[in-house]
Amino acid sequence: EKLPLNIVEGKEEGAKEIASIIADLIKEKEAQGKKTVLGLATGSSPVMVYKELIRMHNEDNLSFKNVVTFNLDEYYPMSSENKNSYVRFMNEQLFDHIDIPKDNIHIPDGSLPINKIEKYCSKYEKKIKDQGGIDIQLLGIGRSGHIGFNEPGSAINSTTRIVKLDPITIADAAKDFGSEKSVPLRAITMGISTILNARKIILTAWGKNKSVILKKMIEEPVTTKVPASFLQLHDEVTIYADEDATTEL
Ligand code: GLP
């Protein structure tokens, strides 16, 4: 069974579709007096989705008062004030522009001492469960095959934990950090199992440099060498890709 693939003309069109799926769910759950739990991603892939959600907040009265968010990952070590922190990224790209209560936002804390991480990660898992689990998880894909920062070798039953970054990921992040040696060697990430527990998963892949890994994710047998291939085991996954990302399929 192949993963369902939506080929769209560009990320603007894809982002509009994804944002309206999210907005519809928020409104539907709000009408039932329920909160919507979103799993959010960083990187360039979801930026247009966040832009569209901000537009809907400003122009269509979409409220995020009843939205709870859990971000996938954060570099380690990383202070929240650092310009490359995912806290900064999320504030700039989304949270500063919508009416989400601060207490509803969760992003793995990259500033904790190493001996506190394990306990912190199990608490992160517990918080997700206490909110009733993730309704929609947004994902990008790294050229290493990672989702979140689940690099090759990640186990299907992995949960939130500290990981080592793959050399491909470090090379790709060098442009943000100025050089490869400035990129943190580790990260805190939700696990494969955390991601697969989401009720619905939306993965986006834009541009030519995602074409090889997108093919592997969709067409190769499920393998820990391509952590994104674990998504084949989930029955509510939708992939949005542009033409350039699908040239190898
Ligand atoms: C980053 C993030 C991932 C993201 C991926 C792709 O390092 N940790 O969650 O999906 O790499 O990034 P981009 O969307 O910029 O291609």
py3Dmol code that shows the C-alpha trace and the ligand (Angstrom):
import py3Dmol

protein = """\
ATOM      1  CA  GLU A   1       0.000   0.000   0.000  1.00  0.00           C
ATOM      2  CA  LYS A   2       1.556   3.261  -1.143  1.00  0.00           C
ATOM      3  CA  LEU A   3       1.510   6.454   0.841  1.00  0.00           C
ATOM      4  CA  PRO A   4      -1.074   8.899  -0.521  1.00  0.00           C
ATOM      5  CA  LEU A   5       0.669  11.659  -2.437  1.00  0.00           C
ATOM      6  CA  ASN A   6      -0.768  15.032  -3.408  1.00  0.00           C
ATOM      7  CA  ILE A   7       1.306  16.685  -6.063  1.00  0.00           C
ATOM      8  CA  VAL A   8       0.616  20.412  -5.993  1.00  0.00           C
ATOM      9  CA  GLU A   9       1.895  23.160  -8.229  1.00  0.00           C
ATOM     10  CA  GLY A  10       3.821  24.915  -5.516  1.00  0.00           C
ATOM     11  CA  LYS A  11       4.118  25.286  -1.767  1.00  0.00           C
ATOM     12  CA  GLU A  12       1.654  28.205  -1.747  1.00  0.00           C
ATOM     13  CA  GLU A  13      -1.120  25.989  -3.068  1.00  0.00           C
ATOM     14  CA  GLY A  14      -0.124  23.100  -0.772  1.00  0.00           C
ATOM     15  CA  ALA A  15       0.074  25.385   2.234  1.00  0.00           C
ATOM     16  CA  LYS A  16      -3.454  26.724   1.589  1.00  0.00           C
ATOM     17  CA  GLU A  17      -4.871  23.188   1.529  1.00  0.00           C
ATOM     18  CA  ILE A  18      -3.004  22.166   4.678  1.00  0.00           C
ATOM     19  CA  ALA A  19      -3.943  25.332   6.576  1.00  0.00           C
ATOM     20  CA  SER A  20      -7.608  24.862   5.741  1.00  0.00           C
ATOM     21  CA  ILE A  21      -7.526  21.256   6.993  1.00  0.00           C
ATOM     22  CA  ILE A  22      -6.055  22.554  10.260  1.00  0.00           C
ATOM     23  CA  ALA A  23      -8.513  25.466  10.487  1.00  0.00           C
ATOM     24  CA  ASP A  24     -11.502  23.192   9.840  1.00  0.00           C
ATOM     25  CA  LEU A  25     -10.422  20.858  12.627  1.00  0.00           C
ATOM     26  CA  ILE A  26      -9.885  23.747  15.057  1.00  0.00           C
ATOM     27  CA  LYS A  27     -13.406  25.060  14.327  1.00  0.00           C
ATOM     28  CA  GLU A  28     -14.999  21.613  14.483  1.00  0.00           C
ATOM     29  CA  LYS A  29     -13.408  20.768  17.832  1.00  0.00           C
ATOM     30  CA  GLU A  30     -14.122  24.243  19.204  1.00  0.00           C
ATOM     31  CA  ALA A  31     -17.821  23.740  18.380  1.00  0.00           C
ATOM     32  CA  GLN A  32     -17.653  20.604  20.555  1.00  0.00           C
ATOM     33  CA  GLY A  33     -15.930  22.516  23.351  1.00  0.00           C
ATOM     34  CA  LYS A  34     -12.668  20.694  22.706  1.00  0.00           C
ATOM     35  CA  LYS A  35      -9.074  21.736  22.215  1.00  0.00           C
ATOM     36  CA  THR A  36      -7.082  20.922  19.099  1.00  0.00           C
ATOM     37  CA  VAL A  37      -3.629  19.469  19.639  1.00  0.00           C
ATOM     38  CA  LEU A  38      -1.163  20.264  16.866  1.00  0.00           C
ATOM     39  CA  GLY A  39       2.264  18.736  16.395  1.00  0.00           C
ATOM     40  CA  LEU A  40       4.436  21.387  14.746  1.00  0.00           C
ATOM     41  CA  ALA A  41       7.621  21.334  12.713  1.00  0.00           C
ATOM     42  CA  THR A  42      10.379  23.800  11.960  1.00  0.00           C
ATOM     43  CA  GLY A  43      12.584  24.186   8.890  1.00  0.00           C
ATOM     44  CA  SER A  44      11.602  25.934   5.680  1.00  0.00           C
ATOM     45  CA  SER A  45       8.914  23.400   4.701  1.00  0.00           C
ATOM     46  CA  PRO A  46       6.057  24.514   7.014  1.00  0.00           C
ATOM     47  CA  VAL A  47       6.684  28.274   6.760  1.00  0.00           C
ATOM     48  CA  MET A  48       3.985  28.892   4.133  1.00  0.00           C
ATOM     49  CA  VAL A  49       1.476  26.898   6.208  1.00  0.00           C
ATOM     50  CA  TYR A  50       2.188  29.190   9.175  1.00  0.00           C
ATOM     51  CA  LYS A  51       1.827  32.270   6.933  1.00  0.00           C
ATOM     52  CA  GLU A  52      -1.562  31.047   5.784  1.00  0.00           C
ATOM     53  CA  LEU A  53      -2.707  30.297   9.347  1.00  0.00           C
ATOM     54  CA  ILE A  54      -1.683  33.836  10.363  1.00  0.00           C
ATOM     55  CA  ARG A  55      -3.644  35.211   7.409  1.00  0.00           C
ATOM     56  CA  MET A  56      -6.700  33.208   8.490  1.00  0.00           C
ATOM     57  CA  HIS A  57      -6.276  34.537  12.028  1.00  0.00           C
ATOM     58  CA  ASN A  58      -6.155  38.140  10.759  1.00  0.00           C
ATOM     59  CA  GLU A  59      -8.763  37.968   8.026  1.00  0.00           C
ATOM     60  CA  ASP A  60     -11.088  35.076   8.866  1.00  0.00           C
ATOM     61  CA  ASN A  61     -11.235  35.321  12.678  1.00  0.00           C
ATOM     62  CA  LEU A  62      -9.519  31.987  13.151  1.00  0.00           C
ATOM     63  CA  SER A  63      -8.702  31.770  16.857  1.00  0.00           C
ATOM     64  CA  PHE A  64      -5.978  29.680  18.468  1.00  0.00           C
ATOM     65  CA  LYS A  65      -7.287  30.133  22.027  1.00  0.00           C
ATOM     66  CA  ASN A  66      -8.253  26.467  22.087  1.00  0.00           C
ATOM     67  CA  VAL A  67      -5.151  25.161  20.357  1.00  0.00           C
ATOM     68  CA  VAL A  68      -2.346  23.326  22.135  1.00  0.00           C
ATOM     69  CA  THR A  69       0.948  22.768  20.315  1.00  0.00           C
ATOM     70  CA  PHE A  70       3.885  20.404  20.692  1.00  0.00           C
ATOM     71  CA  ASN A  71       6.961  21.003  18.575  1.00  0.00           C
ATOM     72  CA  LEU A  72       8.882  18.056  17.252  1.00  0.00           C
ATOM     73  CA  ASP A  73      12.382  18.980  18.202  1.00  0.00           C
ATOM     74  CA  GLU A  74      15.115  21.408  19.271  1.00  0.00           C
ATOM     75  CA  TYR A  75      18.883  21.439  18.908  1.00  0.00           C
ATOM     76  CA  TYR A  76      20.962  20.481  21.957  1.00  0.00           C
ATOM     77  CA  PRO A  77      22.515  22.374  23.529  1.00  0.00           C
ATOM     78  CA  MET A  78      20.510  25.448  22.562  1.00  0.00           C
ATOM     79  CA  SER A  79      19.318  28.501  24.496  1.00  0.00           C
ATOM     80  CA  SER A  80      15.907  29.876  23.601  1.00  0.00           C
ATOM     81  CA  GLU A  81      17.401  33.317  22.813  1.00  0.00           C
ATOM     82  CA  ASN A  82      19.845  31.934  20.221  1.00  0.00           C
ATOM     83  CA  LYS A  83      18.900  33.068  16.725  1.00  0.00           C
ATOM     84  CA  ASN A  84      18.916  29.446  15.551  1.00  0.00           C
ATOM     85  CA  SER A  85      16.691  28.118  18.335  1.00  0.00           C
ATOM     86  CA  TYR A  86      13.403  26.589  17.335  1.00  0.00           C
ATOM     87  CA  VAL A  87      11.795  28.694  20.072  1.00  0.00           C
ATOM     88  CA  ARG A  88      12.854  31.835  18.175  1.00  0.00           C
ATOM     89  CA  PHE A  89      11.789  30.290  14.889  1.00  0.00           C
ATOM     90  CA  MET A  90       8.312  29.386  16.113  1.00  0.00           C
ATOM     91  CA  ASN A  91       7.755  32.769  17.772  1.00  0.00           C
ATOM     92  CA  GLU A  92       8.799  34.612  14.622  1.00  0.00           C
ATOM     93  CA  GLN A  93       7.042  32.387  12.116  1.00  0.00           C
ATOM     94  CA  LEU A  94       3.788  31.778  14.024  1.00  0.00           C
ATOM     95  CA  PHE A  95       3.235  32.303  17.740  1.00  0.00           C
ATOM     96  CA  ASP A  96       3.938  36.060  17.876  1.00  0.00           C
ATOM     97  CA  HIS A  97       1.222  36.610  15.284  1.00  0.00           C
ATOM     98  CA  ILE A  98      -1.687  34.574  16.686  1.00  0.00           C
ATOM     99  CA  ASP A  99      -3.755  34.481  19.889  1.00  0.00           C
ATOM    100  CA  ILE A 100      -2.442  31.197  21.292  1.00  0.00           C
ATOM    101  CA  PRO A 101      -2.057  31.239  25.092  1.00  0.00           C
ATOM    102  CA  LYS A 102       1.655  30.971  26.056  1.00  0.00           C
ATOM    103  CA  ASP A 103       0.905  28.011  28.360  1.00  0.00           C
ATOM    104  CA  ASN A 104      -0.449  26.023  25.419  1.00  0.00           C
ATOM    105  CA  ILE A 105       2.908  26.074  23.620  1.00  0.00           C
ATOM    106  CA  HIS A 106       5.414  23.247  24.116  1.00  0.00           C
ATOM    107  CA  ILE A 107       8.869  23.113  22.531  1.00  0.00           C
ATOM    108  CA  PRO A 108      11.607  20.759  23.738  1.00  0.00           C
ATOM    109  CA  ASP A 109      13.965  22.690  26.031  1.00  0.00           C
ATOM    110  CA  GLY A 110      17.495  22.607  24.654  1.00  0.00           C
ATOM    111  CA  SER A 111      18.913  24.560  27.594  1.00  0.00           C
ATOM    112  CA  LEU A 112      18.604  21.902  30.304  1.00  0.00           C
ATOM    113  CA  PRO A 113      21.649  20.222  31.816  1.00  0.00           C
ATOM    114  CA  ILE A 114      22.282  16.805  30.336  1.00  0.00           C
ATOM    115  CA  ASN A 115      21.372  14.933  33.537  1.00  0.00           C
ATOM    116  CA  LYS A 116      17.860  16.411  33.455  1.00  0.00           C
ATOM    117  CA  ILE A 117      17.062  15.437  29.880  1.00  0.00           C
ATOM    118  CA  GLU A 118      15.787  11.907  30.332  1.00  0.00           C
ATOM    119  CA  LYS A 119      13.197  12.874  32.919  1.00  0.00           C
ATOM    120  CA  TYR A 120      12.253  15.963  30.906  1.00  0.00           C
ATOM    121  CA  CYS A 121      11.640  13.809  27.821  1.00  0.00           C
ATOM    122  CA  SER A 122       9.318  11.426  29.645  1.00  0.00           C
ATOM    123  CA  LYS A 123       7.408  14.439  30.957  1.00  0.00           C
ATOM    124  CA  TYR A 124       7.092  15.762  27.389  1.00  0.00           C
ATOM    125  CA  GLU A 125       5.554  12.430  26.372  1.00  0.00           C
ATOM    126  CA  LYS A 126       3.201  12.539  29.350  1.00  0.00           C
ATOM    127  CA  LYS A 127       2.074  16.072  28.508  1.00  0.00           C
ATOM    128  CA  ILE A 128       1.125  14.950  24.999  1.00  0.00           C
ATOM    129  CA  LYS A 129      -0.881  12.038  26.413  1.00  0.00           C
ATOM    130  CA  ASP A 130      -2.533  14.267  29.037  1.00  0.00           C
ATOM    131  CA  GLN A 131      -3.782  16.526  26.227  1.00  0.00           C
ATOM    132  CA  GLY A 132      -5.394  13.499  24.580  1.00  0.00           C
ATOM    133  CA  GLY A 133      -2.671  12.955  21.954  1.00  0.00           C
ATOM    134  CA  ILE A 134      -1.825  14.850  18.792  1.00  0.00           C
ATOM    135  CA  ASP A 135      -4.660  15.488  16.313  1.00  0.00           C
ATOM    136  CA  ILE A 136      -2.537  16.623  13.377  1.00  0.00           C
ATOM    137  CA  GLN A 137       1.227  16.287  13.121  1.00  0.00           C
ATOM    138  CA  LEU A 138       3.030  18.447  10.560  1.00  0.00           C
ATOM    139  CA  LEU A 139       6.289  17.068   9.219  1.00  0.00           C
ATOM    140  CA  GLY A 140       9.073  18.028   6.867  1.00  0.00           C
ATOM    141  CA  ILE A 141      11.671  15.525   5.768  1.00  0.00           C
ATOM    142  CA  GLY A 142      15.451  15.843   6.024  1.00  0.00           C
ATOM    143  CA  ARG A 143      17.771  14.615   3.294  1.00  0.00           C
ATOM    144  CA  SER A 144      19.053  12.033   5.790  1.00  0.00           C
ATOM    145  CA  GLY A 145      15.518  10.587   5.861  1.00  0.00           C
ATOM    146  CA  HIS A 146      14.776  12.083   9.249  1.00  0.00           C
ATOM    147  CA  ILE A 147      11.394  13.161  10.545  1.00  0.00           C
ATOM    148  CA  GLY A 148      11.787  15.487  13.509  1.00  0.00           C
ATOM    149  CA  PHE A 149      15.395  14.667  14.293  1.00  0.00           C
ATOM    150  CA  ASN A 150      14.879  10.910  14.107  1.00  0.00           C
ATOM    151  CA  GLU A 151      17.999  10.084  12.148  1.00  0.00           C
ATOM    152  CA  PRO A 152      18.828   6.778  10.428  1.00  0.00           C
ATOM    153  CA  GLY A 153      18.965   4.047  13.078  1.00  0.00           C
ATOM    154  CA  SER A 154      15.940   5.385  14.978  1.00  0.00           C
ATOM    155  CA  ALA A 155      13.716   2.604  16.280  1.00  0.00           C
ATOM    156  CA  ILE A 156      10.009   2.322  15.578  1.00  0.00           C
ATOM    157  CA  ASN A 157       9.253   2.352  19.310  1.00  0.00           C
ATOM    158  CA  SER A 158      11.442   5.385  20.056  1.00  0.00           C
ATOM    159  CA  THR A 159       9.958   8.214  22.133  1.00  0.00           C
ATOM    160  CA  THR A 160      11.135  11.746  22.970  1.00  0.00           C
ATOM    161  CA  ARG A 161      14.871  11.608  23.638  1.00  0.00           C
ATOM    162  CA  ILE A 162      18.268  13.133  22.984  1.00  0.00           C
ATOM    163  CA  VAL A 163      19.907  12.058  19.707  1.00  0.00           C
ATOM    164  CA  LYS A 164      23.057  12.641  17.669  1.00  0.00           C
ATOM    165  CA  LEU A 165      22.564  14.499  14.409  1.00  0.00           C
ATOM    166  CA  ASP A 166      23.429  12.793  11.130  1.00  0.00           C
ATOM    167  CA  PRO A 167      26.346  14.275   9.122  1.00  0.00           C
ATOM    168  CA  ILE A 168      23.921  15.136   6.274  1.00  0.00           C
ATOM    169  CA  THR A 169      21.734  17.077   8.721  1.00  0.00           C
ATOM    170  CA  ILE A 170      24.763  18.926  10.101  1.00  0.00           C
ATOM    171  CA  ALA A 171      25.884  19.795   6.561  1.00  0.00           C
ATOM    172  CA  ASP A 172      22.388  21.105   5.701  1.00  0.00           C
ATOM    173  CA  ALA A 173      22.196  23.140   8.929  1.00  0.00           C
ATOM    174  CA  ALA A 174      25.610  24.766   8.321  1.00  0.00           C
ATOM    175  CA  LYS A 175      23.999  27.551   6.265  1.00  0.00           C
ATOM    176  CA  ASP A 176      21.960  28.633   9.316  1.00  0.00           C
ATOM    177  CA  PHE A 177      24.855  28.397  11.783  1.00  0.00           C
ATOM    178  CA  GLY A 178      27.558  29.889   9.547  1.00  0.00           C
ATOM    179  CA  SER A 179      29.687  26.734   9.476  1.00  0.00           C
ATOM    180  CA  GLU A 180      29.417  22.986  10.040  1.00  0.00           C
ATOM    181  CA  LYS A 181      31.433  23.134  13.225  1.00  0.00           C
ATOM    182  CA  SER A 182      28.992  25.612  14.770  1.00  0.00           C
ATOM    183  CA  VAL A 183      26.032  23.237  14.391  1.00  0.00           C
ATOM    184  CA  PRO A 184      25.126  21.491  17.671  1.00  0.00           C
ATOM    185  CA  LEU A 185      25.984  17.778  17.526  1.00  0.00           C
ATOM    186  CA  ARG A 186      22.780  16.709  19.224  1.00  0.00           C
ATOM    187  CA  ALA A 187      19.073  17.441  19.472  1.00  0.00           C
ATOM    188  CA  ILE A 188      16.007  16.564  21.496  1.00  0.00           C
ATOM    189  CA  THR A 189      13.294  15.045  19.337  1.00  0.00           C
ATOM    190  CA  MET A 190       9.935  13.341  19.615  1.00  0.00           C
ATOM    191  CA  GLY A 191      10.389   9.675  18.697  1.00  0.00           C
ATOM    192  CA  ILE A 192       9.060   7.637  15.799  1.00  0.00           C
ATOM    193  CA  SER A 193       6.453   6.159  18.118  1.00  0.00           C
ATOM    194  CA  THR A 194       5.427   9.647  19.340  1.00  0.00           C
ATOM    195  CA  ILE A 195       4.904  10.695  15.717  1.00  0.00           C
ATOM    196  CA  LEU A 196       3.064   7.517  14.702  1.00  0.00           C
ATOM    197  CA  ASN A 197       0.664   8.034  17.622  1.00  0.00           C
ATOM    198  CA  ALA A 198      -0.673  11.222  16.011  1.00  0.00           C
ATOM    199  CA  ARG A 199      -4.166  10.695  14.571  1.00  0.00           C
ATOM    200  CA  LYS A 200      -3.308  12.413  11.302  1.00  0.00           C
ATOM    201  CA  ILE A 201       0.072  13.197   9.742  1.00  0.00           C
ATOM    202  CA  ILE A 202       0.803  15.727   7.001  1.00  0.00           C
ATOM    203  CA  LEU A 203       4.292  15.685   5.466  1.00  0.00           C
ATOM    204  CA  THR A 204       5.506  18.329   3.046  1.00  0.00           C
ATOM    205  CA  ALA A 205       8.421  18.046   0.621  1.00  0.00           C
ATOM    206  CA  TRP A 206       9.310  20.983  -1.612  1.00  0.00           C
ATOM    207  CA  GLY A 207      12.048  21.247  -4.187  1.00  0.00           C
ATOM    208  CA  LYS A 208      14.530  19.139  -6.063  1.00  0.00           C
ATOM    209  CA  ASN A 209      16.826  18.352  -3.157  1.00  0.00           C
ATOM    210  CA  LYS A 210      14.041  16.305  -1.512  1.00  0.00           C
ATOM    211  CA  SER A 211      13.387  14.126  -4.581  1.00  0.00           C
ATOM    212  CA  VAL A 212      15.787  11.264  -3.765  1.00  0.00           C
ATOM    213  CA  ILE A 213      14.722  10.902  -0.149  1.00  0.00           C
ATOM    214  CA  LEU A 214      11.026  11.258  -1.035  1.00  0.00           C
ATOM    215  CA  LYS A 215      11.338   8.319  -3.409  1.00  0.00           C
ATOM    216  CA  LYS A 216      13.041   6.209  -0.726  1.00  0.00           C
ATOM    217  CA  MET A 217      10.430   7.095   1.851  1.00  0.00           C
ATOM    218  CA  ILE A 218       7.538   6.134  -0.416  1.00  0.00           C
ATOM    219  CA  GLU A 219       8.929   3.290  -2.478  1.00  0.00           C
ATOM    220  CA  GLU A 220      11.410   1.425  -0.306  1.00  0.00           C
ATOM    221  CA  PRO A 221      10.412  -1.201   2.228  1.00  0.00           C
ATOM    222  CA  VAL A 222      10.061   0.196   5.747  1.00  0.00           C
ATOM    223  CA  THR A 223      13.569   0.543   7.122  1.00  0.00           C
ATOM    224  CA  THR A 224      15.258   2.260  10.031  1.00  0.00           C
ATOM    225  CA  LYS A 225      17.796   3.495   7.447  1.00  0.00           C
ATOM    226  CA  VAL A 226      15.050   5.825   6.193  1.00  0.00           C
ATOM    227  CA  PRO A 227      13.131   6.775   9.350  1.00  0.00           C
ATOM    228  CA  ALA A 228      10.457   8.574   7.287  1.00  0.00           C
ATOM    229  CA  SER A 229       9.561   5.189   5.739  1.00  0.00           C
ATOM    230  CA  PHE A 230       7.948   4.262   9.088  1.00  0.00           C
ATOM    231  CA  LEU A 231       5.096   6.531   7.991  1.00  0.00           C
ATOM    232  CA  GLN A 232       4.056   3.738   5.604  1.00  0.00           C
ATOM    233  CA  LEU A 233       2.747   1.995   8.729  1.00  0.00           C
ATOM    234  CA  HIS A 234       0.310   4.814   9.586  1.00  0.00           C
ATOM    235  CA  ASP A 235      -3.045   4.917   7.803  1.00  0.00           C
ATOM    236  CA  GLU A 236      -3.749   8.658   7.976  1.00  0.00           C
ATOM    237  CA  VAL A 237      -0.701  10.153   6.297  1.00  0.00           C
ATOM    238  CA  THR A 238      -0.894  12.690   3.485  1.00  0.00           C
ATOM    239  CA  ILE A 239       2.166  13.885   1.626  1.00  0.00           C
ATOM    240  CA  TYR A 240       2.168  17.236  -0.142  1.00  0.00           C
ATOM    241  CA  ALA A 241       4.949  17.663  -2.676  1.00  0.00           C
ATOM    242  CA  ASP A 242       5.695  19.884  -5.645  1.00  0.00           C
ATOM    243  CA  GLU A 243       6.750  18.598  -9.067  1.00  0.00           C
ATOM    244  CA  ASP A 244      10.445  19.124  -8.298  1.00  0.00           C
ATOM    245  CA  ALA A 245      10.301  16.858  -5.244  1.00  0.00           C
ATOM    246  CA  THR A 246       8.626  14.053  -7.203  1.00  0.00           C
ATOM    247  CA  THR A 247      10.985  13.746 -10.177  1.00  0.00           C
ATOM    248  CA  GLU A 248      12.539  10.489  -8.889  1.00  0.00           C
ATOM    249  CA  LEU A 249       9.231   8.687  -8.315  1.00  0.00           C
TER     250      LEU A 249
END
"""
ligand_1 = """\
16
GLP
C 15.215 20.213 10.159
C 14.102 19.830 11.165
C 13.156 18.842 10.575
C 12.844 19.320 9.171
C 14.053 19.115 8.292
C 13.939 19.671 6.894
O 16.488 20.073 10.647
N 14.541 19.343 12.441
O 11.999 18.729 11.388
O 11.774 18.609 8.632
O 15.240 19.503 8.943
O 14.148 21.045 6.846
P 13.595 21.951 5.641
O 12.116 21.981 5.785
O 14.210 23.292 5.876
O 14.037 21.299 4.389
"""
view = py3Dmol.view(width=600, height=400)
view.addModel(protein, "pdb")
view.setStyle({"model": 0}, {"cartoon": {"style": "trace"}})
view.addModel(ligand_1, "xyz")
view.setStyle({"model": 1}, {"stick": {}})
view.zoomTo()
view.show()
